[in-house]
């Protein structure tokens, strides 16, 4: 589809808000007008970028606003319209609903996730600017909330969750870089033209640079806080602010937790779960961090299970073993697995750690090994280990897991069914995840 045609179809329709927001809207609008404060309406509008979009479209059509490079605050927009007009409009806004052929449940979850990331970006830029003693932040706050909206509307339009990065798919489909697509979106809806001062592709300044970094940081939170590529943006922001990376990181952390504690949808909690790298619903983690109350062995089990989930779901590895170190027999025995047949002999195999064996060398210290298919065959001939005899011919990667100076076991992964190689990026992500397991279990 042509970008212009798609944007025209977006501009012709009124777009729905999250179900959780709709409940709050009905509650507020049912009050006596004297009890409704514009400040409360403003906070409600900012809590759901889709509700903000609905308001921005009303005021964006104003010729005065289109001529001005300034963007009024949300509270000012609401006052411009008046309480009666806002009440009428908000009462009639459509609601996102899961239904066959219209919106799948996993798409609604993804929408919550991406709208939540927008909120994280907004609170991150607010915090970073406050560190510069800049408290007139609502223009950047609104811009952060608007940034992901075209991608979210694309999710609704396609009604499926993409396999790859969402913003990249949107760019690829319309053959337009996302920032340029966003410019067209603002102009076509239309939204207040003042948004282009922060979201347009024109010359930048420090505030615009920080906004860009805040958005990239929030959108990439699922990469893992320990990965260097995610921290690059925070380090760059710290230099612009003149603070330490730890101080800049703390602002992001607080934003992630704030959004998870006040969710408009389940997806608002997903960034916190990804950031904390833990299983289970986030609300229980807010009251008390369960990992801090677990024993070292329990913490290790939590980290192992989450890592296996990551390897299977995110890295798409087909077979995953965690071989636990059994101290009495000085062997490795299967503890967790994905992709193993019910009667596979590896389930009961005791992997030798005798001196000179492959796994004795691997488990002697924290280290990893990446073996292409040809190397796997050489290892089988060299070490004559029964474990290799049960593996097949595919490439593999493995890495030892230590808690302090104590061996906990070994992770082993391969693509046994498809025989696909493990590329360098997947291997690097595998290593980083296993290293994280050791850190958690300390």
Secondary structure, DSSP 8 states (H G I E B T S, - for coil): --HHHHHHHHHHS---B-HHHHHHHHHHHTS-GGG--HHHHHHHHHT-HHHHHHHHHHHHT-HHHHH-S----HHHHHHHH-HHHHHHHHHT--B---BTTTB-HHHHHHHHHHHHHHHHHHHHHHHHHHHTT----HHHHHHHHHHTHHHHHHHHHHTS--SS-HHHHHHHHHTS-HHHHHHHHHHHHT--GGGHHHHSSS---HHHHHHHHHHHHHHTGGG-TTSHHHHHHHHHHHHHHTS-HHHHHHHHHHHHHHHHHT-SSGGGGHHHHHHHT--S-HHHHHH--GGGGS-HHHHHHHHHHHHHHHHHHTS--SEEEEEEEETTTTEEEEEEEES--TT-GGGG-EEE--TTSHHHHHTTSS-EEEE-HHHHHHHHHHH--HHHHTT-S--EEEEEEEETTEEEEEEEEE-TTT-----HHHHHHHHHHHHHHHHHH-
